[in-house]
Amino acid sequence: MADSIAQLQDLLDHNYKIQKVQPTVFASDAEVNIVIITVACPDGNTQTIKAYREDAQKLREFIRTLKI
């Protein structure tokens, strides 16, 4: 499991919610070299997770499989 996936899963386990994914998950993966995910915690603060190259593609696939 990639570090970015483990980090996102840990935040989701602590009731954080995905607020924004750039570029959007439904966009083509052909040219995606970076993914930036903004998550919101229950108290309103936000945190950003960045993934590059292969990790970005794995993270986007992980997000597609989430049941949110």
VENSULLIN-V53800 format. One record per backbone hydrogen bond with DSSP energy under -0.5 kcal/mol. CO is the residue of the C=O (numbers start at 0). NH is the residue of the N-H. E is the energy in kcal/mol with one decimal. If there is no record, write none. Layout:
CO_NH_E / CO_NH_E
//
This chain:
1_5_-2.4 / 2_6_-2.6 / 3_7_-2.3 / 4_8_-2.8 / 5_9_-2.3 / 6_10_-2.0 / 7_11_-2.6 / 8_12_-2.2 / 9_13_-0.9 / 10_13_-0.6 / 10_15_-2.2 / 11_14_-1.4 / 16_39_-3.0 / 19_37_-2.8 / 21_35_-2.6 / 23_26_-1.5 / 28_31_-1.0 / 30_32_-0.7 / 32_52_-3.1 / 34_50_-2.3 / 35_21_-2.6 / 36_38_-0.5 / 36_48_-2.7 / 37_18_-3.1 / 37_19_-1.9 / 38_46_-2.4 / 39_16_-2.6 / 40_43_-2.2 / 44_40_-2.8 / 46_38_-3.0 / 48_36_-3.0 / 50_34_-2.4 / 51_54_-1.4 / 51_55_-0.6 / 52_56_-1.7 / 53_57_-2.3 / 54_58_-2.6 / 55_59_-2.4 / 56_60_-2.0 / 57_61_-2.2 / 58_62_-2.3 / 59_63_-1.9 / 60_64_-1.3 / 61_65_-0.7 / 62_65_-0.9 / 65_67_-0.9
//
